[in-house]
Amino acid sequence: MKSSSSNRRKFLHDASLLSGLAFMPSIKDATSSFVQVSSQKVIAPRLRFGVVGINHGHIYSMANSIIRGGGEFVSYYAKEPDLIKDFAKRYPQAKLVKSEAEVLEDPSIKLVLSSITPHERAPLGIRVMQHGKDYMVDKPGIISLEQLAEVRKVQKETKRIYSISFSERFENKATELASQLVAQGKIGKVMQTLGTGPHRMSVNSRPDWFFDTKYYGGIITDIASHQVDQFLHFTGSTQGEVVASQIANHHHPQYPKFQDFGDLMLRSNKGSGYIRVDWFTPDGLNTWGDGRLTILGTDGYIEVRKNTDIASPHGTGSHLYIVNKKETLYVDCKDVNLPHGELLVDDVLNRTETAMTQAHCFLSTELALIAQKNATNISIKA
């Protein structure tokens, strides 16, 4: 009798699941409709660039982007032998020089890239611009409002480009496709964005500066700068304000100057946004973070699953869903081309703003810094 009752409950449970699935909308794979399979083009060298500081691995994707866009990697300077070893293997064409000055004073170099320790990025950028060169720096490109004021002043004086590499938009294929679809009006007018940026701690791989806000600026300044950029970009906002913000160190008391959680709400002249970032990606996930972006429009919405799609067999990679008035569509974004490097090289050569406007770069940074500075600390006390 007990076995019969158990089997009946299981049957009813399975039947309930199947009944629910019958009412779920079918998801059509529309990859071939949205993505033309082609190799990422690499443009012949048309601009010489250098690197100063390689303290974060983002420098690899930054350099690769500029090379694809027509950059010739000439030389680099770094202090850390362990970092230099791997970097030299990846870029044997570039010369390791003995000082920062050798890069900055080379008249043939027009653009300098850097992922130096975050607190050093703005002072370096100022020196780069004062040497008449343009600058692309890893995020966070500026870690205080005082640094931002000085960077703005020197950028205005020199008219050089100070670009921050918001790689979750520039170097993520699903986010790039989302930009194209929004520009085409596929979901109508964008009203709101919801961005999450979870990360895995990987404590043993982190340098000492990673655990001290004095050096990296705090979790909102650091990670959430990506999501602030995306909010402004997808809503088309040119103004903005921080409605509320929170930071915390919930689970790492051994690092008292570290922050493992942050969230904020934004409002602008074109829409609103919510952002959550954290250092709680569990080891069971198949990538460093299940970053997502939902873009709400008047005629539909887009969900970007930047690094993995845990709710389907798609697995790791860059995925996009779009829901409109007629259907629900899925797009595998592995073959989407990334134009940012080419656009930035164009801007350096032509003195244009096609990759990102300077105003947008500074506004994204300012909002993140304000949110960080005014954040309420909600750390859970043991």
Phi, psi and omega in degrees: 000317180298318180296318179297318179295319180295318179296322180296317178298318179297318180298316180295321178297313180296320179296323178296319178297315181295323178297318179295320179298331181295334182265355178286138178294141177288143181253117183269132175282110184250022184305313184293338180280332186253338186235122175269118183292118178201155179289143174299120184287148176239121184273142179302146183307131179219003180204136180263135181225160178228172181229138172230112178092120183229041188283348174233143182297347177300341182299333180293311179292328178296311180296318179299321179298315181291323177297315177300327183277359178112018179269141174255116183281113188263307187204163179210156176229132175208157184260341192264111183302323182292324178286322180298322184303309181290323182295318180296324178295321182287325185233069182294342181286341183266145182266131172281121181254170190269350182204158174302320184301327180297329176282310186292332183263005176280111185294343181279341181275125183255340185222136178240133178251152178204143165229039177299167179311135190309319183291345180265353189290316179293312177303321177296316180300323177296317178295321178300310182296322179292342174268009175080021182243156174273163192220130168237125187235149176296153174281150352286129184280346182208133186245007176208158178294330178293317175298318181300317180299318181290320178298315179301317181298311183290323178298320179294321180290319188267339184063025177271164179273127172245099186250135176255132183278092175278080192293336179291345172254312186288328187244013176249124190291324179291322178293323176298315178296321177302320177301316180295318182292320177296317179298329179278358179076024186293337177237020179077211181274127180286131182249329187204149172235148175231114184239134176237142182225070177284144180227155176268136183295308183047060189307317186293343181265359187264137175285167184301322184296338181300332187261010183229118183300338178300331184260332182243353171092345182110162189293325179287314176305319185280281188290312188291351175300329175300309186289329175295316176304314182294322177302309181296318183296308187284332175275347183072029185279140175243359174222160179190161176214154177269120180280315180198154178207151182219147174224161179199158163240089186280329196220012183227063181296339178291347176237079188296341180259016180257155175234127182250001180211143174202146172211161182201158174242139181236152175221143183217186177284357181230353182172194180225165182205152173232140183225135172227131178229151182197171177243049185236024174297122181285157182295340180287348179282148185275013176204177186288340181187137180271067181289136182224156177218123174249127182245113184264123178242171180289340183240013180157188177212159178239137170241123177259125172250099198291323191236341181195162178229089189288344184267011182209172177285002184298325177072207182292161183126188185247119189232150180221138172242139176228129180242121179239195185287350184246326189200170176246124188237147175242141178227123170278120190261015186298337182256011176288132177278149182252116187266356192301315182300317179297318181294320180292319176299318175305315183295320178297318183284324188253358182057047179247185180224060182269332179284316180189137178285153177296324179298318179295315179303312182289323179293318176303314181294316182299316181295318178297319180293320177295315178300319179295312184297321185262007185293140173279133179275118183245028182305134177284125180277137180292000000 
